[in-house]
Amino acid sequence: MFFYLSKLGYFFLQPVNWLIFLIILRLLSKNEKTKKRVLVLFIVIALFFSNEYIHNEIACSLQKNESEIDTKKQYEAGILLGGLSGYDKNNVGHFSIACDRFIQTNKLYQQGIIKRIIVSSGSASLLQNEPGEADFLAEELIKSGVKPSDIFIENKSKNTFENAVFSKKITDSLHLKGSFVLISSAFHLPRALMVFKKAGFNVLAYPAAFESTYKKYSFTDYFWPSNIVLSEWGKLIKEQAGIAMYKWFGKA
C-alpha cells in the first residue's frame, strides 16, 4: 500500500500537473474574476518553477554535496541503489542518465575502497512485470571486471525503505560489520541515509549523478523560462515529500 500511495503522490507533486489543472479550471470556470485569479496563479507558478537559478540553488542546498568516506580506508561493502537503468519492451537493460552511480561504484571497487558490492533494486513498475534492476546491474558489473563472488543481489525491493530492509538481511547473513558505503544520486542520498540508519546500518554517503552544482549563471538563467527545469522539480519535491512521509510512517 505504501508503494502505491507514493506513486500516486508523485503524480500530484509535479508542477507541470498543477499547471494542467489550472488550465482546465480556467476553461471550466464561468466566473471572470476566478479566471483572472487562475491566470495570475498560472503565471506565477510557471515563472517560478521554470527558473533555472531558483531550482539549481534550492537543489544544491538540499542534496548531499560531499562524500563522507575516507579513501585511505577499506570498507566491507558498497551498497548501490537502483534507479539508474531500466528495461525496454524486450526486457533488454539500458543505462539512464543517472548511470554515474554505476561508474562510481565500480571505481570504488577497482580502487580497493570497497571489498564487495551489494546491488539493491527490484522493479519500480506498478505492474511488476519486468526483471529486477539489480540483475542487469550485476551483469554489467561483472563485465566491468568485478568478481561475481563479490557481488550480492537484492532484486525484490520497490522503494528506498525496502532497499534498506532487504540489504540488511544480506549484510546480517554475511556477518558483515563496520561501515558501509551508500552510493546513490546526490539528491536522493539525504532520504536514503535516514532510512538506512533507521534500519540499523552504519553507512557513509557517497553521492553520484549530480544533477545540480553551484555554478556561475548567465543572464538567461535568471530570467528565461526553461521547460526542462519545470520537469526537474518533480524529483526534487518528491524527495522532500518522501522524507516527510517516511518520518510520518516511522521509516526514517
Secondary structure, DSSP 8 states (H G I E B T S, - for coil): -HHHHHHHHHHHT-HHHHHHHHHHHHHH---HHHHHHHHHHHHHHHHHHT-HHHHHHHHHHHS--S----TTS-EEEEEEES-SEEE-TT--EEE-TTTHHHHHHHHHHHTTSEEEEEEE-----SS--S--HHHHHHHHHHHTT--GGGEEEE----SHHHHHHHHHHHHHHTT--S-EEEEEETTTHHHHHHHHHHTT--EEEEEES-S-------HHHHHS--HHHHHHHHHHHHHHHHHHHHHHTT--
